Amino acid sequence: MVEKGSEAVFLLPRPFMSVSFAYFDHHATTPLCLEAREAWLRAHSEAWMNPSSLYPSAGRSRRLLEEAREECAELLGCEPARIVFTSGATEGNNAVLRWAASRGGRAVLSAVEHPAVREPAWQFFGDGGVCELPVDEKGVVLADVLRAELETPGTKPAVVSVMAANNETGVLQAWRETAARCAEHGVPYHCDAAQWIGKRPAAGLAECAWVTLSAHKFGGPKGVGVLIIPAGTFSPLRLRAGGPQESGHRAGTEDYPGVAAMAAALAARAGWAADEQARAKASAWRDAFESRLMKHLPGTQVVGSGALRSETVSMVIVPRHPQLKWVTRLGERGFCVSTGSACSSGKGNPSPVLQAMGIDAEAMGRALRFSAGPETVEADWEGLLEALLDVWEVLESGVRDRPKVDLSRL
Ligand code: PLP
């Protein structure tokens, strides 16, 4: 499987080229794509000067930064003035919640938001200032409850925040409808699109008043992102105090190389995200994996099954053994997988996402998340299935397992 074009193979030294290895944690972060790497290196050699400096050679950095803004705007379907470069979705989400709290009132968010939305909401709006929208057992926000919140007289929310695609389960929310409904009621709608961009088409997202994303989720570098702000936001948002960069919205020397790499990754992934055939192939591989896993490991449950989900992700609850045992042993077989944010063996913090879907703490402790990327091939899914079945046998037999790869060399 390794020789079949997996980008993650570059992470392995040569002697390991023949072992099974597959990266199934793209929801955590993705490898830098070639286009982004080239753009980053080019920017550092040709346009490393401070875009705010006044001599002509620095003007090149300024011009290229604005060209990158135009490119991102075109790919995201909005005017360049709506693009504010940030350090990623966490910063963008905090900024939106802080701005909304400064208007007073309350925040309405889904119960399955990422902590980068939930934590600032509770911090800035305080107890009694946050209304969490419930989801059904598939993880989909209940549209009727949202409608009732918007229609309650005299309590117009300062912001509604519902993500596009869930980081743990991949379940998609109806953000188009939410954007339209919020616009009808004159309520600003924020969409955390960190797990949507690069996986599904961006068309229409800019209909949301605020959108946040992170470059490293779609093949760009870490520490760079975009906040789309509402059209006609003329007074500076002052996300950070300091110089007048980003039209006064965010102080600090702009990271042009990071921005150039992000724009290159966005362009590179836009083709894949809009390619329905590629996405159909990805979901066929994922679906085949899930049905074979359920057949061979009776008692396995697919989380979010029956809802619309990102084609590249699968969250399952496996039988009997706690998730960390699986993650460790799969890692020893060269498969990088995650627990999502679920708790371990019922200890620690339970996942609010799975909790909102009605999954109990014990089952949460057996949740595993496999998130593939554009470079994942069918053989990677097949290898993952084989490795899971192998781990199952080892766990059931109680035999002391040995790592299948020399982890010290990775
Ligand atoms: N929002 C979602 C849905 C995410 O999945 C993540 C990261 O996992 C974030 C926000 C935070 O992104 P970052 O850590 O790049 O700021």
Residues whose N, C-alpha, C, O or C-beta is under 5 A from the ligand:
A	BS01	PLP	H27 G88 A89 T90 E91 H114 A116 A165 N167 D192 A194 Q195 S214
